[in-house]
Amino acid sequence: MVKYITGDELAALIKSDKVPSKDYLVVDVRDDDYAGGNILNGQNWPSQDFGQKVGELVEKTKDAKTVVFHCALSQVRGPKAARIYEEARNNLQGRGAHEVFVLRGGFSQFQAKYKDDPALVENWDKNIWAEWE
């Protein structure tokens, strides 16, 4: 079952003493819409070929306790990738060794609140996001 994390909860996790890519990982599954900004230390694993590469991601994150998925709105691609990942990781490691979340509202909502905080968002481009407003 997919669980959700709010932008505020993710911001607190990123600003905590937890180590990115070790204690937690943010996985951005946006495709062509990845341009214009991303969550600091997040990794882009495009949804278009996510199914073929999920094993690689599971191997890279085998020690991470928390993995957070998102796309632009976290309505389709983010939740789907989270389910695929969780199933693959459970098959390899068993349940309970980790938590998988989907960022509620996706990057669109996260950047709307945190775009001016370089400790949370990097590569933000107001020209790209102007069309979303």
ZATI-417220 format. One record per atom (N, C-alpha, C): x, y, z; residue in one letter. Coordinates in steps of 0.02 Angstrom, whole numbers, plus 50000, padded with zeros to 5 digits. Last residue first. Layout:
BEGIN
XYZa
...
***
This chain:
BEGIN
500735143349308e
500375147849352e
499715149949323e
501415136249215w
500995132449262w
500565136949304w
502215145249148e
501645142349110e
501185138249156e
503215147649240a
502725152949226a
502105150149190a
504145137749245w
503565137049289w
503045142449278w
505085142249154i
504745135949141i
504115135449183i
505495153949218n
505205154249150n
504835147849134n
506105150249338k
505445153449340k
505115153649272k
506895136049377d
506865140949322d
506165143949318d
507995128249490w
507325130849477w
507355136449425w
509095121049535n
508985121649462n
508305124549444n
508375114549687e
508935116849647e
508725117149573e
507675115549849v
507565115349777v
508175118049741v
508205115849981l
507675111049963l
507585110149887l
509105125450001a
509215119250039a
508705113950021a
508625136349932p
509125132149899p
509315125849939p
507045141449921d
507485138649973d
507995134049941d
506125145249829d
506625150249848d
507105147849902d
505235134449815k
505685136149760k
506245141049779k
504275129849907y
504975129849927y
505475131949873y
502965130649854k
503095132849923k
503835133949936k
503075126149725a
502675132249737a
502825135049806a
503765114349737q
504135120149713q
503745126549725q
502705106149785f
503315107149825f
503675113449803f
501775106049681q
501585109049745q
502205110549788q
502595099949582s
502245106249569s
502065109749634s
503025087849630f
503495093349628f
503155100049617f
501565081749724g
502125081449678g
502585087549680g
500505079949808g
500515086049768g
501095086449719g
501465070149917r
500795072849903r
500855079449865r
502605058749867l
502555065749888l
501865068449868l
502495042649930v
502375046949872v
502285053949899v
503635030750006f
503135036050007f
503055039249939f
504145016550090v
504085019650025v
503505024650028v
505335010450204e
504685013750194e
504695017150126e
506054994550254h
506075001150223h
505365003950220h
505874982150300a
506554984750305a
506604991950281a
504574977450276g
504744980350340g
505434983350347g
504764962450175r
504394968350198r
504694971050263r
506154957750073g
505634956450122g
505334963050145g
507064959749972q
507284960850041q
506764958850093q
506474956449847l
507194955349859l
507394955549932l
505144959449861n
505324952949835n
506054951349848n
505224972849903n
504964967749949n
505154960749926n
505694978449783r
506124978449842r
505884973349894r
504584976449698a
505244973749681a
505694973249742a
503584983549768e
503504976449755e
504184973149739e
504144996449767e
504014993049830e
503934985549820e
504184999249627y
504794998949668y
504684994949732y
502824999249595i
503284994749561i
503914993749603i
502375009649681r
502105002849688r
502574997749655r
503115020549631a
503185018549701a
502945011349711a
502605021449501a
503315019649511a
503435017349583a
501285025449534k
501405019249497k
502125016849507k
501475037949601p
501185032149636p
501325025549601p
502105045149487g
502415044249553g
502135038249591g
501125044549381r
501795041749374r
502135040349441r
499905050049448v
499935043949409v
500645041049410v
500055060349541q
499395057349534q
499435050749496q
501085069649562s
501045063449602s
500355060449601s
501355080149479l
500785080849524l
500705074949573l
502645076449428a
502425083349430a
501865084449481a
503155064149545c
503175066649476c
502935073849480c
504035054749669h
503585060049647h
503665061049573h
504465044849814f
504355045549742f
503925051649727f
505645041249934v
505065045549918v
505035046549843v
506165029650049v
506215031549979v
505565035149961v
507105025350189t
506535029250164t
506655031150091t
508255018050211k
507655016450250k
507025019650222k
509435011150103a
509035017150119a
508395014950155a
510054999850059d
510155001750129d
509735007750150d
509714998749924k
509584993049969k
509664994750043k
509785007049816t
509465009649877t
509365004249930t
510345000249710k
510675006349733k
510405008749800k
509394989849695e
510074988249715e
510434994449743e
508294997349651v
508244993449713v
508944991849739v
508805002249529l
508645006849584l
508605003249651l
508914990149458e
509514994249470e
509394999149528e
507564986649452g
508044982249487g
508684985949504g
507014996549371v
506844996449442v
507334992049481v
507144997649235k
507724999549276k
507604998849351k
505964994549172q
506564990749152q
507154992049199q
505085003849231g
504984996649241g
505594992449224g
505545016349182f
505635014549252f
505575006949264f
505465022749064d
505845016449065d
505965013949136d
504595033349093q
504525029849029q
504925023349027q
504945039549211s
504425034449213s
504395030349149s
506665042549251p
506065043749210p
505585037949208p
507355046549385w
507265039949355w
506625040349314w
508355057949459n
507855057349406n
507895050249376n
508515060849632q
508775057549572q
508205056649522q
508875074749742g
508425069849712g
508755066749651g
509635084949792n
509895078149799n
509415072749775n
508225095349797l
508945094649810l
509125087449825l
507045093249670i
507175093049742i
507915091649752i
507185104249528n
507115097749559n
507255098249634n
506855112949373g
506985112549445g
506865105549471g
506745112749238g
506445118349274g
506525118149349g
506385096449171a
506725102949168a
506365108149210a
505485086049173y
505975086549227y
506325093349229y
504615083149071d
504435088749115d
504905089449175d
505015071549012d
505205077848979d
505055083849023d
504735064349162d
505065062949099d
505315069549068d
504845061049338r
504625065149282r
505035063449220r
505165054349452v
505025050349393v
504745054449335v
506305055849575d
505895060049532d
505785056249467d
506575050749733v
506585048349665v
506065052149624v
507575053449869v
507005056249833v
507085054149759v
508065043150002l
508175045149933l
507525047949905l
508955041150158y
508345042250118y
508545044050047y
510195037350202d
509615036450246d
508955036950209d
510835038950071k
511025033750120k
510425032250166k
510325048949995s
510565043049959s
510815037550007s
510655060750126p
510335058950063p
510695053250028p
510585057450297v
511045058250240v
510685056050176v
509835067250427k
509835061350384k
510255062650322k
509665078250503d
510345075650500d
510395069250459d
508505087950400s
508705084450461s
509435082050454s
508055093050282k
508435097550326k
508675094250391k
507345082150232i
507925084550195i
508365088950240i
506305081550328l
506765075950319l
507405078250285l
505655093750307a
505965092450372a
506465086650367a
505205091550176a
505665097050189a
506035095950256a
504305081050201l
504905079850161l
505415085350172l
503355087950276e
503705082150306e
504345080650267e
502925097350181d
503235099650245d
503625094050278d
502375089050084g
502955093150068g
503315095550130g
501945073050156t
501805079850135t
502445083550118t
501815056750093i
502185061350136i
502035068350111i
500855041550089y
501015048350065y
501405052150118y
501015024450037k
500905029550089k
501125036350060k
500295010749956v
500695016949950v
500495021750005v
500424994150000m
500005000050000m
500445006350000m
***
